Structures are given as structure tokens and as C-alpha cells.
Amino acid sequence: MLIDVANPLDFSRGMPPSLTVCNTDSLGEQIQRAHPAARVVKTLNTVNADVMVNPAVVSGDHTIFVCGDDAGAKETATAVLVDFGWPRHAILDLGGISACRGTEMYLPLWVAMRQATGTGHLNIRVITE
Ligand SMILES: NC(=O)c1ccc[n+]([C@@H]2O[C@H](COP(=O)([O-])OP(=O)(O)OC[C@H]3O[C@@H](n4cnc5c(N)ncnc54)[C@H](OP(=O)(O)O)[C@@H]3O)[C@@H](O)[C@H]2O)c1
């Protein structure tokens, strides 16, 4: 099992960064294709490193995404997230690895929110009804 937290950010033209892959492919899918036995789980890329391992630095309920093609690998990754302090109800399984196209393309919004709020200690919460 491989937990991929990476974002395909290209800073070569300054800020804000662009994405080296998007729309019809993603970094998570590229890693899975390059290493078919790796059972890639994409998670944690939508928060900064402090929040990854200590979600309590952001107050209240907020959401962390997981996606990947292997259910067992996602269970293992979820156990890691719980160990970091993420409540189970905060962990949203988006399905197969291709769902990380969305979580990677979220980064331009994350960067804008970082600039607007002045802190990387931020996250979003998915609410329904
Ligand atoms: N930091 C965060 O808060 C955060 C949050 C969400 C996601 N991420 C993602 O997590 C990843 C790592 O972030 P980071 O903040 O740890 O970045 P970083 O401090 O810049 O570290 C990047 C690491 O990757 C290595 N590296 C770069 N190009 C390489 C290559 N071609 N081959 C092998 N190793 C290479 C670098 O090695 P050298 O030191 O030898 O150059 C360095 O150890 C990124 O994809 C980032 O988007 C980070």
C-alpha cells in the first residue's frame, strides 16, 4: 500500500502554481500505472502538513478525502488517518483512484484560500442536506 499525499504543482512560472497534470489524468493515477502492485491511496493532499498529522489545529469538523482502487488499502490508510486524529466521520471515501483528479485540482482553490486567510491551518467540511 502506498499513501500518495503529493500535488502536481508547477512553480516554474511563479505564483500561483499550475498543475503538471489535470482533467483527464492525475498524479495519483500516474503513480498507480507506474507501479501496478502498489495499491495507491490518495489522501491528505488537500491539507497542509501540520493539519495532516494533527487535524485539531483546525477547529470544528472538517473533511479529509481518500480514494484508491483497493478497498483493503483504503482501510489501512483510514486506520493511519484515525491514528493521526481524524475522526472516522470526517473521512470521505470518493471511490477509485481517478477521483484524485478532483482532489488534486482543488489545489488552486486551496492556494487562493491560503492567500485570502493568511494561514495554512484551514480546511473545508463537506455537508449534506
Ligand atoms: N508541505 C505541505 O504542507 C504539503 C501539503 C499537501 C501536500 N504536499 C505535497 O507533498 C509533496 C512533498 O511536499 P514537501 O512540502 O515535503 O516538499 P519539499 O519540502 O519541497 O520536499 C520535496 C522532496 O522531494 C524530493 N524530490 C524532488 N524532486 C525529486 C525527484 N525528481 N526525484 C526524487 N526526489 C525528488 C526533494 O529532494 P531534495 O531535497 O533532494 O531536492 C525533497 O526531499 C509535494 O507533492 C506537495 O505538493 C505538501
The ligand as a MOL file (V3000), in Angstrom:
LIG
                    3D

  0  0  0     0  0            999 V3000
M  V30 BEGIN CTAB
M  V30 COUNTS 48 52 0 0 0
M  V30 BEGIN ATOM
M  V30 1 N 4.1590 20.5970 2.7410 0
M  V30 2 C 2.8390 20.5450 2.7860 0
M  V30 3 O 2.1750 21.1610 3.6650 0
M  V30 4 C 2.0950 19.6980 1.7960 0
M  V30 5 C 0.6980 19.5950 1.8850 0
M  V30 6 C 0.0000 18.8160 0.9710 0
M  V30 7 C 0.6890 18.1420 0.0010 0
M  V30 8 N 2.0390 18.2600 -0.0880 0 CHG=1
M  V30 9 C 2.7270 17.5740 -1.1660 0
M  V30 10 O 3.6970 16.6790 -0.6250 0
M  V30 11 C 4.8190 16.6410 -1.5120 0
M  V30 12 C 6.0630 16.9710 -0.7420 0
M  V30 13 O 5.8950 18.2650 -0.2050 0
M  V30 14 P 7.0430 18.9140 0.6900 0
M  V30 15 O 6.4560 20.1430 1.2870 0
M  V30 16 O 7.6340 17.8790 1.6090 0 CHG=-1
M  V30 17 O 8.0580 19.3540 -0.4350 0
M  V30 18 P 9.5940 19.6450 -0.2930 0
M  V30 19 O 9.9360 20.0910 1.0960 0
M  V30 20 O 9.9280 20.5340 -1.4320 0
M  V30 21 O 10.2710 18.2410 -0.4890 0
M  V30 22 C 10.2510 17.6290 -1.7320 0
M  V30 23 C 11.1240 16.3710 -1.6430 0
M  V30 24 O 11.0500 15.6890 -2.9050 0
M  V30 25 C 12.3790 15.4390 -3.3240 0
M  V30 26 N 12.3860 15.4680 -4.7800 0
M  V30 27 C 12.0530 16.4670 -5.6060 0
M  V30 28 N 12.2050 16.1150 -6.8820 0
M  V30 29 C 12.6440 14.8490 -6.8690 0
M  V30 30 C 12.9730 13.9140 -7.8720 0
M  V30 31 N 12.8740 14.2440 -9.1790 0
M  V30 32 N 13.3720 12.6950 -7.5120 0
M  V30 33 C 13.4500 12.3550 -6.1980 0
M  V30 34 N 13.1420 13.1960 -5.1940 0
M  V30 35 C 12.7450 14.4220 -5.5260 0
M  V30 36 C 13.2230 16.5330 -2.7310 0
M  V30 37 O 14.5360 16.1010 -2.6440 0
M  V30 38 P 15.7430 17.1540 -2.4480 0
M  V30 39 O 15.6300 17.7280 -1.0930 0
M  V30 40 O 16.9630 16.3060 -2.6380 0
M  V30 41 O 15.5610 18.2000 -3.5300 0
M  V30 42 C 12.5700 16.6970 -1.3660 0
M  V30 43 O 13.0760 15.7510 -0.4330 0
M  V30 44 C 4.5360 17.6290 -2.6530 0
M  V30 45 O 3.9920 16.9430 -3.7440 0
M  V30 46 C 3.4820 18.5420 -2.0490 0
M  V30 47 O 2.6230 19.1020 -3.0430 0
M  V30 48 C 2.7640 19.0190 0.8000 0
M  V30 END ATOM
M  V30 BEGIN BOND
M  V30 1 1 1 2
M  V30 2 2 2 3
M  V30 3 1 2 4
M  V30 4 1 4 5
M  V30 5 2 4 48
M  V30 6 2 5 6
M  V30 7 1 6 7
M  V30 8 2 7 8
M  V30 9 1 8 9
M  V30 10 1 8 48
M  V30 11 1 9 10
M  V30 12 1 9 46
M  V30 13 1 10 11
M  V30 14 1 11 12
M  V30 15 1 11 44
M  V30 16 1 12 13
M  V30 17 1 13 14
M  V30 18 2 14 15
M  V30 19 1 14 16
M  V30 20 1 14 17
M  V30 21 1 17 18
M  V30 22 2 18 19
M  V30 23 1 18 20
M  V30 24 1 18 21
M  V30 25 1 21 22
M  V30 26 1 22 23
M  V30 27 1 23 24
M  V30 28 1 23 42
M  V30 29 1 24 25
M  V30 30 1 25 26
M  V30 31 1 25 36
M  V30 32 1 26 27
M  V30 33 1 26 35
M  V30 34 2 27 28
M  V30 35 1 28 29
M  V30 36 1 29 30
M  V30 37 2 29 35
M  V30 38 1 30 31
M  V30 39 2 30 32
M  V30 40 1 32 33
M  V30 41 2 33 34
M  V30 42 1 34 35
M  V30 43 1 36 37
M  V30 44 1 36 42
M  V30 45 1 37 38
M  V30 46 2 38 39
M  V30 47 1 38 40
M  V30 48 1 38 41
M  V30 49 1 42 43
M  V30 50 1 44 45
M  V30 51 1 44 46
M  V30 52 1 46 47
M  V30 END BOND
M  V30 END CTAB
M  END
